[in-house]
Amino acid sequence: MTDRLEKFLKSIKAKKGPWVQKRMRKLPSVPKKNMPEHRVRRTAPEDSENAVKAEVITRARMLGILLWRQQAGRVMLGQHHMVLAPSGAADLTGILYDGKRLEVEVKKRKGGKQSEIQKEWQKFIEANGGIYLLVNSGDVFEEKILALGYTRDSGKLPF
């Protein structure tokens, strides 16, 4: 750690009670020289679901498909609940250039499993003319989209 950061941490320990000292012990060391811990950008591990989501969105853009993240469930805002997408809804949703709805459920590269409510959502989307894909990498997404006949040349985003 830098001298300034060590000095700052010592001053906090001296001014505050033992609860601050306890928290300070839990802080990891600063990974980059002269950079405070709160400024270091964290990235998801390559095998995580978030990394796969980002990869799928990038591949969709390259194919000319509009795709975005979709949160499901409820969120507490103060004293009120905000209802998001229905439970079981896919992680990513979008619109294909022929007007069909696209839902993409993303799982970890290894060991991801679809829940029963997600399977019900898949049946609902497919019954109403949408396309539902279950993927665990950008390559799998691209293969499935190309197999459905959505080629690289036919998609153009409006922006």
NORUR-V594407 format. One line per field, one symbol per residue. ss: DSSP state (H for helix, E for strand, - for the rest). phi: phi as a letter, one per 40 degrees, with the letter a starting at -180 (. if undefined). A space follows every 10 residues. Layout:
ss = ???
phi = ???
This chain:
ss = --HHHHHHHH HHHHH--HHH HHHHHH---- ------HHH- --------HH HHHHHHHHHH HH---EEEE- -E-EEEE--E EEE-E----- -EEEE----- EEEEEE---- -----HHHHH HHHHHHH--- EEEEE--HHH HHHHHHH--- ---------
phi = .ccccccccc cccccbcccc cccccccccc cbcgbcdccc ccbcddcccc ccdccccccc dccgbcaacb cbhbbcbgbb cbcccddgcc cbbabcccgc cbbbcbbddb gcbccccccc cdcccccbgc bbbbbbaccc dcdcccccgc cccccbcca
